Amino acid sequence: MKARIQWAGEAMFLGESGSGHVVVMDGPPESGGRNLGVRPMEMLLLGLGGCSNFDVVSILKKARQPVESCEAFLEAKRATEDPKVFTKIHLHFVVKGRGLKETQVKRAIELSAEKYCSASIMLGNAGVEITHDYEIIELG
């Protein structure tokens, strides 16, 4: 996997993924940025959420669960001193469908956290406390 990050002036950077997609990262005005893109640490949090949610949906589909929507809401706490690493991250999943089995939803989240989500496992191995919970919404 490869990436290219190009400085675009002030506190803005363009990140190009190995698959050819570009994202804009920018700092806040107090750091010389113009607030025109996500912060790099936000990108890390988005990556974790995307990785986890991808796994959960994939596992539920393989289990033939009638999942129609899955959202992951993440909340992170960071150290107060440099380096301001993540210390705690909580993922809250909201899974919607018709006839979803709670045991399957719980298991999908556990499998993602413990076996499949490389972002989650990497951050956990680096000492970040990662927790999960979920709610299931039955669609009528």
N, C-alpha and C positions, 0 to 999 in steps of 0.2 A: 504494500500500500504506500502511496506517495501523496504528497501535497506540496503546494507552492504558496508562499505568503509574500505578497508584494506590498511594500509601503506605498501609500497613496497620498502622503503628506499629512502634516500635523499628527494626529493620533489615529489615523484611519489606515486600515490594512485590507487588502483583498485576498481572500483565501480561495485557492482553486484546488479542488479535490482531484485525485488521480482519475476519477471518472468524468472530469471535465465540468463540474458544477462550481459556480462561483458564489461566495457569500461575502458580505461587507461586514467588517468589524470596525467599531469606532469607540473611542473613549468619551467620557462625559466632559462637558465644557471645563470643569475645574481641573481636568487633566490635559487640557489642550485639544480635546476632541470637539466634534460638532453634533454628537449624539445621532449619527446617521446610520448606525448599524448596531448589532448586538455586541456585547462585551465578550472577550475571549472566555472568561469563566462561565458566562451564560451559555456559550457554545458547548462547553463541556457538559453543563447540566442538560442542555437540549439533547446532546448525543446520548447521555445516559437514559433519558426519558424515551427517546426514539428506539434505542436498542431494546429496552425492557418491554415497551409496548409492542414492538414488532414480535418479540418472542411470545408474549401472552396471547396475542391474536392468532399467531401461527399454531401454537399448542392447542388453543381452543378449537380452531378449525379442524386440526388433525383428529381431535377427540369428537368431531362431529357435533360440536355445541353450536346452537343457533345464535351466535354472537352477531349483533348488528351495529354495535358501537363500542369503542373502548377508548377512554381518555385516561391519561396519566397526568396527575397534578403533582409537581415536585416542589418541595420547599427545602432550602439548604441553609445551613449556618456555616460561617467561615471564621477562621481564627482572626483575632483582633490585631495580631502582630504579623509583620512580614516574615516568611511568605504567608499570605492570607489564604491558606489552603482550605478546602472544605473539611469540616469536622463532623458534620451530621447532614444526612440527606434523607428526607422522608418522601416516599412515593405513595400516592393515594390513587388507586384505580377505580374508575366508575365504568362498570361493564353493563351494557344494555342488551337485551334480547328477549326471546320468547321461550321460556322453559329452560333457562340455563341452570345447570346443576352447580350448587355452591362448592361441592367437593372438587369439581373440575376447575372452577375459577381459582380456588385456593391453590390447587396443585400447579396450575399453569404459572401463577405468580412465584411460587416456590421454586419451580424448575428454572424459570428465568433467572431468579436471584442466585441460585446455588449452582447451576450447571451451564446455562447457555449465554447469558448476557455478559460478554467479555468486559464491557465498560463497568458494569456493576461489580464484577469480581475483581477487576484491576483496582478500582477505587477502594473496595473493601480490604483488599490485601495491603493497600497503602495506609490503612488505619482509619478510613472514613467509616463512621457508624451509619449504616444504611438500614432503614426500616421500611416496611410496607404495610398497607392495609387496603381494603377494598370495600366497595358496595356494589350490589347487584340491583339493577332496576329492571323490573319485569315490564315489558311493553305489552300493551293491551291489544 
